[in-house]
Amino acid sequence: MKIFKRLLIWGLVLLLAAIAAGLLGSAYWGWRRAVPMAGEVADYVVDPGSTPRQIAHLMQDAGIRIHPDAFVALARLSGLDKQLKAGAYEARRGDTPWRLLERMANGDMTQVRLTFPEGWTYAQMRAALRTDPNVRQTLDGVTDADLLLRLGLDETSPEGLFYPDTYVFSPGTSDFDILRRAALAGSQALERAWEDRDPGLPLNTPYEALILASIVEKETGHDADRDRIAGVFINRLRRGMPLQTDPTVIYGMGDAYQGNLRRKDLERDTPWNTYTRPGLPPTPIASPGKAALMATLHPETHDYFYFVSRGDGTSEFSKNLSAHNRAVGKYILKRK
């Protein structure tokens, strides 16, 4: 009888061990088996402080058919439940629960891009941020003054302060964080350019250089003309001549500009009208790129005081008003 009881106990032990081994094996292969997905790719965002179970439900909502209990068990048994990082992630067809977990523990997040082109205004940058579905909106109702205060900037206008570049970020990054990066990049680029400037320029501060660089940026996209155009403005500033540049007038008109600049617009005074006011306007009119900054602070040395667009992206330069008028007649008024 005792032998029978012992055999029964050992049989039960072996049976339980077999069941446990089967469960572990099933769990192991479950962890290594691709998770069913609704599509080829699924994106989801893990908020700070999310638990493994909350993350599993997030993945389910995104079309990743993972079992919450199994995912929680895997996270805890592996010890990775304490290492899961907040951020944006991408699941791909063929991913296993283990690969999904490992990706979040390593912080292997998805990245997206947003480009601010050279010559964009601050209003265009804000519009791009508002319409990008990957950007978390936090600045609705925030005034420009409040934004500048939060960024620790002393200027009274945000125009020109944000460096035009391509910014890579994780989906869910806030609009403020992207602008903070762009402001830092802008201040660093301006500081480096200012420290390496040519001597004797009629520019007293880095901000004045930024203002003039924004005008150079808007006046031409033709690389070969950029340094020469900057030299024209430097010559005019040295001589005390008004800059007389159309992009500043257009900026001062705001929404009133409808694509056609008329003579009466040139005569309508605004703080940015460089036909009616001498010197530099009070703020930049756009965000200049590196090439415009370098041209402004290393302008071509010459004796040109005028230029006019030829209509093909290049400019005709003149040393005196009579030559300039002839160029205007040829390229603007279409007189030969």
C-alpha positions in Angstrom: 0.0 0.0 0.0 2.8 2.4 0.9 4.5 1.6 -2.4 1.3 2.4 -4.3 1.0 5.7 -2.5 4.5 6.6 -3.3 4.0 5.7 -6.9 0.8 7.8 -7.0 2.6 10.8 -5.5 5.5 10.5 -7.9 3.0 10.1 -10.7 1.2 13.3 -9.7 4.6 15.1 -9.4 5.6 14.0 -12.8 2.2 14.9 -14.2 2.4 18.4 -12.7 5.9 18.8 -13.9 4.9 17.8 -17.4 2.0 20.2 -17.3 4.2 23.0 -16.0 6.8 22.2 -18.7 4.1 22.3 -21.3 2.8 25.6 -20.1 6.3 27.1 -20.0 7.0 25.7 -23.5 3.7 27.0 -24.8 4.5 30.4 -23.2 8.0 30.4 -24.6 6.8 29.7 -28.1 4.0 32.2 -27.6 6.5 34.8 -26.7 8.5 33.9 -29.8 5.5 33.7 -32.2 4.6 36.6 -34.3 1.7 38.7 -32.9 -1.4 38.9 -35.2 -1.8 42.5 -36.5 -4.6 44.3 -38.3 -2.1 45.8 -40.8 1.5 45.7 -41.9 2.5 48.5 -39.4 0.9 49.9 -36.3 2.0 52.9 -34.3 1.3 53.6 -30.7 2.5 56.1 -28.0 3.5 55.0 -24.5 2.9 57.8 -21.9 5.2 58.2 -19.0 4.3 55.9 -16.1 2.3 53.4 -18.1 2.1 49.9 -16.7 2.7 46.8 -18.9 -1.0 46.1 -18.8 -1.9 49.6 -19.9 0.7 49.3 -22.7 -0.8 46.0 -23.8 -4.2 47.7 -24.1 -2.7 50.5 -26.1 -1.2 48.0 -28.5 -4.6 46.3 -28.8 -6.2 49.6 -29.6 -3.6 50.1 -32.3 -4.5 46.8 -34.0 -1.8 44.6 -32.3 -3.6 41.5 -31.1 -1.5 40.8 -28.0 -2.8 39.0 -24.9 -2.6 41.4 -21.9 -2.0 38.7 -19.3 0.7 37.0 -21.3 2.4 40.3 -22.0 2.3 41.3 -18.3 3.8 38.0 -17.3 6.5 38.2 -19.9 7.4 41.7 -18.7 7.6 40.8 -15.1 9.4 37.4 -15.5 12.0 39.0 -17.7 12.5 42.0 -15.3 11.9 44.4 -18.2 8.7 45.8 -16.7 10.8 48.4 -14.8 12.7 49.4 -17.9 9.9 50.3 -20.3 10.4 53.8 -21.7 7.8 56.3 -22.7 7.7 57.3 -26.4 6.4 56.5 -29.8 6.8 53.0 -31.2 6.1 51.1 -34.3 5.1 47.5 -34.5 5.7 45.6 -37.8 4.1 42.4 -39.0 6.2 39.5 -37.8 7.1 41.1 -34.5 6.9 38.8 -31.4 5.8 39.8 -28.0 9.4 39.5 -26.9 10.6 41.8 -29.7 7.9 44.4 -28.8 8.9 44.3 -25.2 12.6 44.5 -26.0 12.0 47.5 -28.3 10.3 49.4 -25.5 12.9 48.5 -22.9 15.7 49.7 -25.3 13.8 52.9 -26.1 13.9 52.0 -29.8 11.4 54.7 -30.8 10.0 55.7 -34.1 11.2 59.1 -35.5 9.5 61.6 -37.8 10.7 64.7 -39.5 9.5 68.3 -39.8 11.3 70.8 -42.1 11.4 74.6 -41.6 12.7 75.8 -45.0 15.0 78.9 -45.2 13.1 82.0 -45.6 10.0 80.9 -43.8 8.3 83.3 -41.4 7.4 82.5 -37.8 3.8 82.3 -38.8 4.6 79.7 -41.4 6.5 77.6 -38.8 3.6 77.8 -36.3 1.2 76.7 -39.0 3.4 73.7 -39.9 3.5 72.7 -36.2 -0.3 73.1 -35.9 -1.1 70.9 -38.9 1.5 68.1 -38.2 -0.4 65.1 -36.7 2.8 64.0 -34.9 3.2 67.2 -32.9 1.4 67.5 -29.6 -0.3 70.9 -29.3 0.5 72.9 -26.2 0.8 76.5 -27.5 -2.9 77.3 -28.3 -3.7 80.6 -26.7 0.0 81.2 -25.7 1.0 84.8 -26.8 4.3 85.5 -28.6 5.4 87.4 -25.5 4.7 84.4 -23.2 6.5 82.1 -25.6 9.6 84.3 -25.7 9.5 84.5 -21.9 9.3 80.7 -21.6 12.2 80.3 -24.0 14.3 82.8 -22.0 14.7 85.2 -25.0 14.9 88.9 -24.7 13.7 89.9 -28.1 10.2 91.5 -28.5 9.4 89.5 -31.6 9.8 85.8 -32.4 10.4 86.5 -36.1 13.7 85.1 -37.3 14.7 83.5 -34.0 14.0 79.9 -35.1 16.6 78.2 -37.2 15.4 76.8 -40.5 16.3 73.1 -40.6 14.9 69.6 -40.6 14.0 68.5 -37.0 13.8 64.7 -36.2 11.6 63.9 -33.2 9.4 61.2 -31.8 5.6 61.5 -32.4 3.9 63.2 -29.5 6.7 65.7 -29.0 5.3 69.1 -28.1 5.3 72.1 -30.4 7.1 74.0 -27.6 9.9 71.4 -27.5 10.5 71.7 -31.2 10.5 75.5 -31.1 12.9 75.3 -28.2 15.3 73.2 -30.2 14.9 75.6 -33.2 15.6 78.7 -31.0 18.7 77.1 -29.5 20.0 76.2 -33.0 19.3 79.7 -34.2 21.1 81.4 -31.4 24.1 79.1 -31.7 24.3 79.6 -35.5 24.0 83.4 -35.1 26.7 83.4 -32.4 29.1 81.4 -34.5 28.6 83.6 -37.5 28.9 86.8 -35.6 32.1 85.8 -33.9 33.7 85.1 -37.3 32.3 88.2 -39.1 34.4 90.5 -41.3 35.7 93.6 -39.5 34.2 97.0 -40.1 30.7 96.0 -41.0 28.0 98.7 -40.3 26.2 96.2 -38.0 26.4 96.8 -34.2 24.8 93.7 -32.8 24.1 90.0 -33.8 20.4 90.9 -33.9 21.1 93.6 -36.6 23.0 90.9 -38.5 20.0 88.6 -38.2 17.7 91.3 -39.5 19.9 92.0 -42.6 20.4 88.2 -43.2 16.6 87.7 -43.3 16.4 90.4 -46.0 19.3 88.8 -48.0 17.5 85.4 -47.6 14.2 86.8 -49.1 16.0 88.7 -51.9 17.6 85.8 -53.6 17.8 82.0 -53.7 20.6 82.2 -56.3 23.8 81.2 -54.5 26.1 83.1 -56.9 24.3 86.4 -56.2 23.9 86.1 -52.5 27.3 87.6 -51.4 26.9 90.4 -53.9 23.4 91.3 -52.8 24.6 91.4 -49.2 27.4 93.7 -50.4 24.9 96.1 -51.9 23.0 96.4 -48.6 26.2 96.9 -46.7 27.2 99.6 -49.2 23.9 101.4 -48.8 24.0 101.2 -45.0 27.5 102.7 -45.0 26.4 105.5 -47.3 23.2 106.1 -45.3 21.0 105.2 -48.2 17.6 103.6 -47.6 17.7 99.8 -48.3 14.6 100.0 -50.6 13.9 96.3 -50.6 10.5 95.0 -51.6 10.4 91.9 -49.2 10.4 94.3 -46.2 7.4 96.2 -47.6 5.6 92.9 -48.2 6.3 91.8 -44.7 5.0 95.1 -43.3 1.8 94.8 -45.3 0.9 91.4 -43.7 -2.4 89.9 -45.0 -3.0 93.0 -47.2 -0.4 91.7 -49.6 -2.1 89.7 -52.3 0.8 88.9 -54.6 1.1 92.2 -56.4 3.2 95.0 -55.1 2.1 98.4 -56.3 3.8 101.8 -56.2 1.3 103.1 -53.6 2.4 100.1 -51.4 6.0 101.3 -51.6 4.8 104.7 -50.3 2.6 103.4 -47.5 4.6 103.7 -44.3 5.0 100.8 -41.9 7.9 100.0 -39.5 9.2 97.6 -42.1 9.0 99.8 -45.1 12.6 100.4 -46.1 11.5 102.9 -48.8 10.0 105.3 -46.3 12.4 104.6 -43.4 16.2 104.6 -43.3 18.3 101.8 -41.9 17.2 98.3 -40.9 13.6 97.4 -40.0 12.9 96.7 -36.3 12.8 92.9 -36.7 13.8 90.2 -39.1 11.3 89.4 -41.8 11.9 85.7 -42.0 14.3 83.0 -40.7 17.6 83.1 -42.6 19.7 80.0 -43.2 23.4 79.5 -42.8 24.2 80.7 -46.4 22.4 84.0 -45.8 24.1 84.6 -42.4 27.5 83.9 -43.9 26.8 86.2 -46.9 25.7 89.0 -44.6 28.7 88.8 -42.4 31.2 88.1 -45.2 29.7 90.2 -48.0 31.4 90.7 -51.4 33.4 93.9 -51.6 32.4 96.0 -54.6 30.9 99.4 -55.5 27.4 98.3 -56.5 24.5 100.1 -54.9 21.5 98.7 -56.9 20.2 95.4 -58.3 17.1 94.2 -60.1 15.8 90.7 -60.8 16.3 89.5 -64.3 13.3 87.2 -63.9 15.3 84.0 -64.0 16.4 83.9 -60.4 19.5 86.0 -61.0 20.1 89.7 -60.6 21.5 92.6 -62.6 23.8 94.9 -60.5 24.4 98.6 -61.1 26.8 101.1 -59.7 24.7 104.2 -60.2 21.0 105.2 -60.5 21.0 105.8 -64.3 22.4 102.3 -65.0 19.9 100.9 -62.6 17.0 102.6 -64.3 18.1 101.1 -67.6 18.2 97.7 -66.0 14.7 98.2 -64.6 13.5 99.2 -68.1 15.0 96.1 -69.6 14.0 93.5 -67.0 10.9 95.0 -65.3 9.3 97.3 -67.9 10.5 95.0 -70.7 12.0 98.0 -72.7 15.0 97.3 -74.9 
